Amino acid sequence: MDPVVTGGLTLVGVMIASYLTYRASTRKQRSDTGQQMIDQHQEDITSLRGRVAHLEKTQRIQGDYIGQLRMHIADGRPPPPPKWPDGLIT
């Protein structure tokens, strides 16, 4: 075969192989980026669940303390009111 034709076919083969490699690489990068976003969302959800649980606990403590204060007033007890709950003092 003519060396020019062989060189041309080799060049075309290398170009096709590099293009296919490029396509496969960018496809993997897109899937990696999507997985990173999913991982970040899962971390955010876990963090938010912890914060919600803390807020619910604080709300229960506040509700209990409000009940104690109302009973204190309803029973006609004099000041001082019941002491602050430990969970409400920062």
C-alpha positions in Angstrom: 0.0 0.0 0.0 1.0 3.6 -0.5 2.5 5.1 2.6 0.4 8.2 2.2 -2.8 6.2 2.2 -1.6 4.2 5.2 -0.7 7.3 7.1 -4.1 8.9 6.2 -6.0 5.8 7.4 -3.9 5.8 10.6 -4.6 9.5 11.2 -8.4 9.0 10.7 -8.3 6.0 13.1 -6.5 8.0 15.8 -8.9 10.9 15.4 -12.0 8.6 15.6 -10.5 6.9 18.7 -9.8 10.2 20.4 -13.3 11.5 19.7 -14.9 8.4 21.1 -12.6 8.7 24.2 -13.6 12.3 24.6 -17.3 11.4 24.4 -17.0 8.7 27.0 -15.1 11.0 29.3 -17.6 13.8 29.2 -20.5 11.4 29.7 -18.8 10.1 32.9 -18.1 13.6 34.1 -21.8 14.5 33.7 -22.8 11.4 35.7 -20.2 12.2 38.4 -21.6 15.8 38.7 -25.1 14.4 39.1 -24.0 12.0 41.8 -22.2 14.8 43.6 -25.4 16.8 43.6 -27.4 13.8 45.0 -24.8 13.3 47.7 -24.9 17.0 48.6 -28.7 16.9 48.8 -28.6 13.9 51.0 -26.2 15.6 53.4 -28.5 18.7 53.5 -31.5 16.5 54.2 -29.7 14.8 57.1 -28.6 18.2 58.5 -32.2 19.6 58.2 -33.7 16.6 59.9 -31.4 17.1 62.9 -32.3 20.8 63.1 -36.0 20.0 62.9 -35.7 17.4 65.6 -33.9 20.0 67.8 -36.6 22.6 67.1 -39.4 20.1 67.9 -37.7 19.2 71.3 -37.3 22.9 72.1 -41.0 23.5 71.2 -42.1 20.7 73.5 -40.0 22.2 76.4 -41.5 25.6 75.8 -45.0 24.1 75.7 -44.4 22.3 79.0 -43.0 25.5 80.6 -46.0 27.5 79.4 -48.2 24.9 81.1 -46.3 25.2 84.3 -46.6 29.0 84.3 -50.3 28.9 83.6 -50.8 26.4 86.4 -48.7 28.6 88.7 -51.0 31.5 87.9 -54.2 29.5 88.1 -53.3 28.1 91.5 -52.8 31.6 92.7 -49.2 31.1 93.8 -47.1 34.3 94.4 -44.0 35.2 92.5 -41.3 34.0 91.6 -42.5 31.8 88.8 -41.1 28.3 88.3 -37.4 28.2 87.2 -36.5 28.2 83.5 -36.1 24.7 82.0 -32.5 23.7 81.3 -33.3 23.2 77.6 -34.3 26.8 77.1 -31.3 28.5 78.7 -28.5 29.1 76.2 
